[in-house]
């Protein structure tokens, strides 16, 4: 058996679901049930409670796990199809990166009192995000025994980077949820924005799953890791709701940071491996189609939220 065949067999080995995953699923179910506010919809004309803000942020986090479900029917893929999966994930992440930077550059809010323009703040955040992920990669290069989701070595490092940038991205989304609940029409707008983000999070969960499952991670493990990337959303929504004036000025920088970090991983990690596994033409076409599809979905969601 050649080293290449051995490497491929490692990628398609099915790892059993780890015990901690079952505990995590039980905790998720418990939070979903016991944290539910009464009434579920914030009363019209009244300020939403902290419980409402947290719960809707929590629902957006849970929705991320749905993205792993389509891969339940094809958890183990040949090297070529792993490349296709990486191309899809790269296209999604490039589109999301563009959306984040675009949102930061066009950010407007009367409560934004910063003397720096949103373009400068977004640009600074994007550059820091690119540099931060580059440094993170160099640090991870010293840890050959890194393990995540049943993966090891290079696969674990790539999965960790994607997990990391999606988690950073969730911080800004959590702030957005909290801010949306804070306006004069927060009871209605906050619920709608949360629903939009929940739909948006599904393909983000898919991007995480296509990195883990084709390499042998179980469906439940991939779902839990996907949900964990969005846990900052409910955690950040509450303080953002309470201290919205303090979060507004730094939001463009946060959007730029997440966008820059996501772009680095998409281009220099996912797309690079996709080209190695599936070829330049195939990876280019698939990632482009994925990018356009994700971009279209995001524009539909944004259009609905603004109408």
LOTOR-866086 format. One record per residue (C-alpha): residue number from 0; residue in three letters; x, y, z. Coordinates in Angstrom, 1 decimal. Each point is the difference from the previous one (the first is absolute). Layout:
R    n  res      xx      yy      zz
R  NUM  ALA       X       Y       Z
...
% end
This chain:
R    n  res      xx      yy      zz
R    0  UNK     0.0     0.0     0.0
R    1  UNK     1.5     3.3    -1.0
R    2  UNK     0.2     3.1     2.2
R    3  UNK    -2.6     1.7    -2.2
R    4  UNK    -2.4    -2.8     0.5
R    5  UNK     0.6    -0.1     3.7
R    6  UNK    -0.6     3.8     0.2
R    7  UNK    -3.3    -0.4    -1.8
R    8  UNK    -1.1    -2.8     2.2
R    9  UNK     0.6     2.2     3.0
R   10  UNK    -2.3     2.6    -1.5
R   11  UNK    -2.8    -2.5    -0.4
R   12  UNK     0.3    -1.7     3.4
R   13  UNK    -3.3     0.3     1.9
R   14  UNK     0.6     1.1     3.6
R   15  UNK    -2.7    -0.9     2.5
R   16  UNK    -1.9     2.8     1.7
R   17  UNK     1.8     1.1     3.1
R   18  UNK    -1.7    -0.1     3.4
R   19  UNK     0.3     3.7     0.6
R   20  UNK    -2.1     0.6    -3.1
R   21  UNK    -3.0    -1.7     1.6
R   22  UNK     0.3     2.1     3.1
R   23  UNK     0.2     3.1    -2.2
R   24  UNK    -3.2    -1.0    -1.8
R   25  UNK    -1.8    -0.5     3.3
R   26  UNK     1.2     3.4     1.2
R   27  UNK    -1.1     1.7    -3.3
R   28  UNK    -3.5    -1.7     0.3
R   29  UNK    -0.2     1.1     3.7
R   30  UNK     0.9     3.6    -0.8
R   31  UNK    -2.5     0.1    -2.9
R   32  UNK    -2.8    -1.2     2.2
R   33  UNK     0.6     1.7     3.4
R   34  UNK     1.2     3.4    -1.4
R   35  UNK    -3.1     0.5    -2.1
R   36  UNK    -1.7     3.3     1.1
R   37  UNK    -3.7     0.4     0.7
R   38  UNK    -1.5     1.3    -2.2
R   39  UNK     2.4    -1.1    -2.8
R   40  UNK    -0.6     3.2    -2.0
R   41  UNK     1.0     3.2     1.9
R   42  UNK    -3.2     2.1     0.8
R   43  UNK    -0.8     2.6    -2.6
R   44  UNK     1.1     3.5     1.1
R   45  UNK     2.0    -1.3     3.0
R   46  UNK     3.8    -0.4     0.3
R   47  UNK     1.1    -3.6    -0.5
R   48  UNK     1.3    -1.7     3.1
R   49  UNK     3.6    -1.3     0.3
R   50  UNK    -1.5    -3.5    -0.2
R   51  UNK    -1.5     0.8    -3.4
R   52  UNK     3.2     1.4    -1.4
R   53  UNK     2.0    -3.0     1.2
R   54  UNK    -2.5    -2.6    -1.2
R   55  UNK    -0.3     1.4    -3.5
R   56  UNK     3.8     0.2    -0.2
R   57  UNK     0.1    -3.6     1.2
R   58  UNK    -2.4    -1.2    -2.7
R   59  UNK     2.3     1.6    -2.7
R   60  UNK     2.9    -2.0     1.5
R   61  UNK    -1.9    -3.3     0.0
R   62  UNK    -1.0     0.5    -3.6
R   63  UNK     3.6    -0.2    -1.0
R   64  UNK     0.0    -3.8     0.7
R   65  UNK    -2.7    -0.5    -2.6
R   66  UNK     2.7     0.6    -2.7
R   67  UNK     1.6    -3.4     0.8
R   68  UNK    -3.1    -2.0    -0.8
R   69  UNK     0.4    -0.3    -3.8
R   70  UNK     3.3    -1.7     0.5
R   71  UNK    -1.6    -2.7     2.0
R   72  UNK    -0.6    -1.8    -3.3
R   73  UNK     3.6     0.3    -1.2
R   74  UNK     2.4     0.2     3.0
R   75  UNK     2.9    -1.7    -1.7
R   76  UNK     1.2     1.4    -3.3
R   77  UNK     2.9    -0.9    -2.3
R   78  UNK     2.8     2.5    -0.3
R   79  UNK    -1.5     1.6    -3.1
R   80  UNK    -3.3     0.6     1.8
R   81  UNK     1.8     1.4     3.1
R   82  UNK     1.4     2.6    -2.4
R   83  UNK    -3.5     0.7    -1.3
R   84  UNK    -1.2     0.5     3.6
R   85  UNK     2.9     2.3     0.8
R   86  UNK    -0.8     2.0    -3.2
R   87  UNK    -3.6     0.4     1.2
R   88  UNK     1.1     1.1     3.4
R   89  UNK     2.6     2.4    -1.4
R   90  UNK    -2.6     1.6    -2.2
R   91  UNK    -2.3     0.4     2.9
R   92  UNK     2.6     1.5     2.2
R   93  UNK     1.3     2.5    -2.7
R   94  UNK    -3.6     1.2    -0.5
R   95  UNK    -0.5     0.3     3.8
R   96  UNK     3.3     1.9     0.3
R   97  UNK    -1.0     2.5    -2.7
R   98  UNK    -3.4     0.5     1.6
R   99  UNK     1.7     0.7     3.4
R  100  UNK     2.4     2.5    -1.5
R  101  UNK    -2.7     1.7    -2.1
R  102  UNK    -2.3     0.3     3.0
R  103  UNK     2.8     1.5     2.0
R  104  UNK     0.9     2.5    -2.7
R  105  UNK    -3.6     1.1    -0.4
R  106  UNK    -0.9     0.0     3.7
R  107  UNK    -2.2     2.9     1.1
R  108  UNK    -1.5     0.7     3.4
R  109  UNK    -0.8     3.2     1.8
R  110  UNK     1.5    -1.3     3.1
R  111  UNK     3.4    -0.5    -1.6
R  112  UNK     2.1     2.8     1.5
R  113  UNK     3.4    -1.1    -1.2
R  114  UNK     2.2     2.6    -1.7
R  115  UNK     1.5    -2.7    -2.3
R  116  UNK    -1.9    -0.7    -3.2
R  117  UNK    -1.7    -3.5    -0.3
R  118  UNK     2.4    -0.7    -3.0
R  119  UNK     3.0     0.6     2.2
R  120  UNK    -1.3    -2.1     2.9
R  121  UNK    -1.1    -2.8    -2.3
R  122  UNK     3.4     0.0    -1.9
R  123  UNK     1.9    -0.1     3.3
R  124  UNK    -2.1    -2.9     1.2
R  125  UNK     0.5    -1.9    -3.2
R  126  UNK     3.8     0.4     0.0
R  127  UNK     0.2    -1.1     3.6
R  128  UNK    -2.2    -3.0    -0.8
R  129  UNK     2.2    -1.1    -2.8
R  130  UNK     3.2     0.4     2.1
R  131  UNK    -1.6    -1.7     3.0
R  132  UNK    -1.0    -3.1    -1.9
R  133  UNK     3.5    -0.1    -1.7
R  134  UNK     1.6     0.1     3.5
R  135  UNK    -2.4    -2.6     1.2
R  136  UNK     0.9    -2.3    -2.8
R  137  UNK     3.7     0.4     0.9
R  138  UNK    -0.7    -0.8     3.6
R  139  UNK    -2.0    -3.1    -0.9
R  140  UNK     2.8    -1.3    -2.2
R  141  UNK     1.9    -0.8     3.3
R  142  UNK    -2.8    -2.3     1.2
R  143  UNK     0.0    -3.1    -2.1
R  144  UNK    -2.2    -1.9     2.5
R  145  UNK    -2.9     2.5    -0.2
R  146  UNK    -3.3    -1.8     0.0
R  147  UNK    -3.5     1.2    -0.7
R  148  UNK    -3.2    -1.8    -0.8
R  149  UNK     1.8    -3.3    -0.4
R  150  UNK     2.6     1.4    -2.4
R  151  UNK     3.7     0.4     0.4
R  152  UNK     3.0     1.7    -1.6
R  153  UNK    -0.6     2.3    -3.0
R  154  UNK    -3.8    -0.8    -0.1
R  155  UNK    -0.4     1.1     3.6
R  156  UNK     1.9     3.2    -0.5
R  157  UNK    -2.2     0.9    -3.0
R  158  UNK    -3.2    -0.8     1.9
R  159  UNK     1.2     2.0     3.0
R  160  UNK     0.7     3.1    -2.2
R  161  UNK    -3.5    -0.2    -1.5
R  162  UNK    -1.5    -0.5     3.4
R  163  UNK     1.9     2.9     1.3
R  164  UNK    -0.9     2.5    -2.7
R  165  UNK    -3.7    -1.0     0.1
R  166  UNK     0.0     0.5     3.7
R  167  UNK     1.5     3.5    -0.4
R  168  UNK    -2.7     0.7    -2.7
R  169  UNK    -2.7    -1.0     2.5
R  170  UNK     1.2     2.7     2.5
R  171  UNK    -1.0     2.7    -2.5
R  172  UNK    -3.3    -1.8    -0.8
R  173  UNK    -0.8    -0.2     3.7
R  174  UNK     0.6     3.7     0.3
R  175  UNK    -2.3     0.5    -3.0
R  176  UNK    -2.8    -2.0     1.7
R  177  UNK     0.3     2.0     3.3
R  178  UNK     0.0     3.3    -1.9
R  179  UNK    -3.1    -0.9    -2.0
R  180  UNK    -1.9    -0.6     3.2
R  181  UNK     1.0     3.3     1.4
R  182  UNK    -1.8     2.4    -2.3
R  183  UNK    -3.5     1.5     0.4
R  184  UNK    -1.4    -2.9    -2.1
R  185  UNK     2.3    -2.6     1.6
R  186  UNK    -2.7    -2.4     0.9
R  187  UNK    -0.8    -0.6    -3.7
R  188  UNK     3.3     0.8    -1.7
R  189  UNK     2.1    -2.1     2.4
R  190  UNK    -2.1    -3.1    -0.7
R  191  UNK     0.2     0.5    -3.7
R  192  UNK     3.7     0.6    -0.1
R  193  UNK     0.5    -3.1     2.2
R  194  UNK    -2.0    -2.1    -2.4
R  195  UNK     2.0     1.3    -3.0
R  196  UNK     3.3    -0.8     1.8
R  197  UNK    -1.3    -3.5     0.8
R  198  UNK    -0.5    -0.7    -3.7
R  199  UNK     3.3     1.6    -0.8
R  200  UNK     1.7    -2.3     2.5
R  201  UNK    -1.1    -3.2    -1.7
R  202  UNK     2.5     0.2    -2.9
R  203  UNK     2.7     1.1     2.5
R  204  UNK    -0.6    -3.3     1.9
R  205  UNK     0.3    -1.8    -3.3
R  206  UNK     3.3     1.6    -0.6
R  207  UNK     1.2    -1.3     3.3
R  208  UNK    -1.5    -3.5    -0.6
R  209  UNK     1.6    -0.4    -3.5
R  210  UNK     3.4     0.5     1.7
R  211  UNK    -0.6    -2.6     2.7
R  212  UNK    -2.3    -2.8    -1.4
R  213  UNK     1.8    -0.9    -3.2
R  214  UNK     3.0    -0.7     2.1
R  215  UNK    -1.9    -2.4     2.3
R  216  UNK    -1.6     2.1     2.7
R  217  UNK    -3.4    -1.2     1.1
R  218  UNK    -3.2     1.9    -0.8
R  219  UNK    -0.8     0.9     3.6
R  220  UNK     3.6     1.1     0.6
R  221  UNK    -0.1     2.3    -3.0
R  222  UNK    -3.4     1.4     1.1
R  223  UNK     1.3     0.8     3.5
R  224  UNK     3.2     1.7    -1.4
R  225  UNK    -2.2     2.0    -2.3
R  226  UNK    -2.2     1.2     2.8
R  227  UNK     3.0     0.9     2.1
R  228  UNK     1.2     2.4    -2.6
R  229  UNK    -3.2     2.0     0.5
R  230  UNK    -0.2    -0.1     3.8
R  231  UNK     1.5     3.6     0.2
R  232  UNK    -3.3     1.2    -1.6
R  233  UNK    -2.2    -0.3     3.1
R  234  UNK     3.0     0.8     2.3
R  235  UNK     0.7     3.3    -1.8
R  236  UNK    -3.7     0.9    -0.7
R  237  UNK    -0.7     0.6     3.7
R  238  UNK     2.9     2.4     0.8
R  239  UNK    -0.5     1.7    -3.4
R  240  UNK    -3.7     0.6     0.8
R  241  UNK     0.9     1.4     3.4
R  242  UNK     3.0     2.1    -1.1
R  243  UNK    -0.9     0.7    -3.6
R  244  UNK     1.7     3.5     0.0
R  245  UNK     3.4    -1.6     0.8
R  246  UNK    -0.2    -2.6    -2.7
R  247  UNK    -1.1     2.1    -3.0
R  248  UNK     3.4     1.8    -0.7
R  249  UNK     2.0    -3.2    -0.1
R  250  UNK    -2.4    -2.0    -2.0
R  251  UNK     1.5     0.9    -3.5
R  252  UNK     3.4    -1.1     1.3
R  253  UNK    -1.4    -3.3     1.2
R  254  UNK    -1.7    -0.6    -3.3
R  255  UNK     3.2     0.7    -1.8
R  256  UNK     2.0    -2.2     2.3
R  257  UNK    -2.3    -3.0    -0.5
R  258  UNK    -0.1     0.6    -3.8
R  259  UNK     3.8     0.2    -0.3
R  260  UNK     0.5    -3.2     2.1
R  261  UNK    -2.6    -1.9    -2.0
R  262  UNK     1.5     1.0    -3.3
R  263  UNK     3.4    -1.3     1.0
R  264  UNK    -1.3    -3.4     1.0
R  265  UNK    -2.2    -0.2    -3.1
R  266  UNK     2.8     0.8    -2.5
R  267  UNK     3.1    -1.3     1.6
R  268  UNK    -1.4    -3.1     1.7
R  269  UNK    -3.2    -1.3    -1.6
R  270  UNK     0.5     1.1    -3.6
R  271  UNK     3.6    -1.1     0.0
R  272  UNK    -0.9    -3.5     1.1
R  273  UNK    -2.9    -0.1    -2.4
R  274  UNK     2.3     0.7    -2.9
R  275  UNK     2.3    -2.8     1.1
R  276  UNK    -2.8    -2.5     0.3
R  277  UNK    -2.3     0.9    -2.9
R  278  UNK     2.1     2.1    -2.4
R  279  UNK     0.1     3.7    -0.7
R  280  UNK    -2.9     0.2    -2.5
R  281  UNK    -2.4    -2.1     2.1
R  282  UNK     0.8     1.8     3.2
R  283  UNK    -0.3     3.4    -1.7
R  284  UNK    -3.4    -0.7    -1.5
R  285  UNK    -1.5    -1.7     3.1
R  286  UNK     1.3     2.7     2.4
R  287  UNK    -1.3     2.7    -2.4
R  288  UNK    -3.5    -1.5    -0.2
R  289  UNK     0.0    -0.4     3.8
R  290  UNK     1.1     3.6     0.4
R  291  UNK    -2.8     1.3    -2.2
R  292  UNK    -2.6    -2.2     1.7
R  293  UNK     1.0     1.1     3.5
R  294  UNK     0.2     3.7    -1.2
R  295  UNK    -3.5    -0.3    -1.5
R  296  UNK    -1.4    -1.5     3.2
R  297  UNK     1.6     2.7     2.2
R  298  UNK    -1.5     2.7    -2.2
R  299  UNK    -3.4    -1.5     0.2
R  300  UNK     0.2    -0.1     3.8
R  301  UNK     1.4     3.5     0.2
R  302  UNK    -2.7     1.3    -2.4
R  303  UNK    -2.8    -1.6     2.1
R  304  UNK     1.5     1.4     3.3
R  305  UNK     0.0     3.5    -1.4
R  306  UNK    -3.5     0.0    -1.6
% end
